[in-house]
Amino acid sequence: MKKVCLLVLASTLVTLAAYAQTPTYKVYSVKFAESGYPFKVSDWALNGSNEPVKIDFMVWLIRGSNGKNILVDAGFLGDIEDAKDFQLKTYRRPDSALLKLGVKPGDITDIILSHPHWDHIDGLGLFPNATVWMQKQDYEFFTGAAWQKPGEAGGFAKRDVINAVNLNLAGRLKLVDGDDKEIIKGMRVYTGSRHTYNSQYVLVNTGSNKVILASDNIWVYYSLQHLVPSSAGGTLDPAGYVKAMERMKTLVGNPKFIIPGHDDRQMEIFPKVAEDIVEIR
């Protein structure tokens, strides 16, 4: 009997220790730029409506009880040529936008890179202490095969390739090999949408909700609501893009907590905590 009691006590202590070590997270959408181009939903979702859609550029901050300050994506610098196509109405450098939450560039511990398009990767150099997490196949294509044939490097910037290689040489790049991987406690990444060669999205267990930061694995809410892929050029696998959204809905308790990459509506759905910042709760 004494042995049984000791075993139960030991098991309880192990469970309590594990619970104590599980961090809780707060998640924020941080808008740093706004497009002034008059986009329609059909520009972003296949067979979408002709209704206008407001397009923003965001990074997502995850603040942990474990002292982690994690970004999903890094945004872009204001001098990048491709941004001109979006006729930006507003722009604030991503590191400056984060200051409104009291987060300095050096405070960012990790950046989970959803994919290497310019508007998501170009700002990596702003965060000098961050470990960067990227899908291995995405990195290999981005730094290699994408440049072997004309047209395959669309959305990629050469300076971002150089920056990514330098991060790898410096030991600050972690290559994630495949789907459904826990990379940080309470945080998993998933693949399947193929927005780029092997783009990933992030599931965060906040302690009260599960939140998916889809980034460009869903461009706008219309795609999620109607289960249609992005418009032409938005994915290498339209069927996979839809299957990924269906899967996302099984991973969270409420589809409200699936956050697309560019739709301004997220800034209206969730409570505002600072100018151009909402908390996903």
Secondary structure by P-SEA (a helix, b strand, c coil): caaaaaaaaaaaaaaaaaaaacccbbbbbbbcbbbccccccccccccccccbbbbbbbbbbbbbcccccccccccccccccccccccccccccccccccccccccccccccccccccccccccccccccbbbbbcaaaaaaaaccccccccccccccaaaaaaaaaaaaaccbbbbccccccccccbbbbbccccccccbbbbbccccbbbbcccccccccccccccccccccccccaaaaaaaaaaaaaaccccccccccccaaaaaacccccccccccc
